[in-house]
Amino acid sequence: MHPENPEPSGRRGVLLNVIAILLITGIFGFFGWRLRGDWEVFQDVDWWAHPGLLASHLVLLLVAFGVLVLGWVRTLSICGGNLAASPSAFTWLASNLGKYIPGKIFMLAGRVELARKLGVRPTVSLSALALEHVMLLVSAGPFLMWVLLRGFQIDSDLTWLILVVALAPAVAFVVCPSLLVAFGNLILRAANQPSFTAKLRPGDPVRLLALYFMGWLAYGASGVFLLGALGLGSALPFVDGVAVFVAAWMIGFLSLITPGGIGVREGALVLLLGSAVPAPEAITVALVARLSWTLVEMGGVVLGVLIGRRSFSTSDPLTRD
């Protein structure tokens, strides 16, 4: 093509960036406008009234973040990436900044490239990425379903039946890991990537699902503690609060347009909290939740860089025995 006629993929990228900017600007612009109308409410928030709850919020965020790192280390190992824990964690941590570029492709490509430099074949990394995303989605299923049940006020006689249906994929993957491989291949084929070739042992899905489920539980609980730290502890029952924060995170995770789910996650959280928390307080919670998670992620990037410098500058073995 001629220079004045960019490739379709380039035009698509520009369009996605424009849409992302407009969406983020619109959501945060609305937040600003809404807070301005209730500025007195925002000023009345006592940020240090419950330091223990705020500290618990941050500690649980660190736990959830650690689970994501540990999950990647375990997933890469299962898929055949013969790396020691530290360099494996480095590939996840150092590439995490790429999620703040629209489309998430820079984060995924960065992780694959860093792993390649450490001797891991791209097909192995891509398989691990597919497995990681499947595990994240499946383990979040019960939380998402709980929000739907509560939001639409489904009759209690059907509640457990629907929850069982939501858990069915996890049970199927545990009983028959080959189904997990097939599901991962669907994701890879949709992304025009090589096939998912990992040989999963029967216990692998169980351990991964349990790990990621605990990570979601920690993240959701951190949100509940944040509500308590801001004086909103009685707004939602504990289980509802956990499910709402996980659901909002997943909605942002699945929005490929905005980098890192910025704006989408916050908008979803405000909407999900809307029936129990007034808009100004809900917006404040969403903004503080984003800030605290971003701080944890930035700390993770710094840790990743330090691990990477050590991995590339010493003679320590990078592979497992």
Secondary structure, DSSP 8 states (H G I E B T S, - for coil): --TTS--HHHHHHHHHHHHHHHHHHHHHHHHHHHHHHTHHHHHT--TTS-HHHHHHHHHHHHHHHHHHHHHHHHHHHHTT----HHHHHHHHHHTGGGGGSTTSHHHHHHHHHHHHHTT--HHHHHHHHHHHHHHHHHHHHHHHHHHHHHHTT--HHHHHHHHHHHHHHHHHHHH-HHHHHHHHHHHHHHTT---------THHHHHHHHHHHHHHHHHHHHHHHHHHHTT-TTSS-HHHHHHHHHHHHHHHHH--SSGGGTTHHHHHHHHHHTTTS-HHHHHHHHHHHHHHHHHHHHHHHHHHHHHHHHHHHS----S--
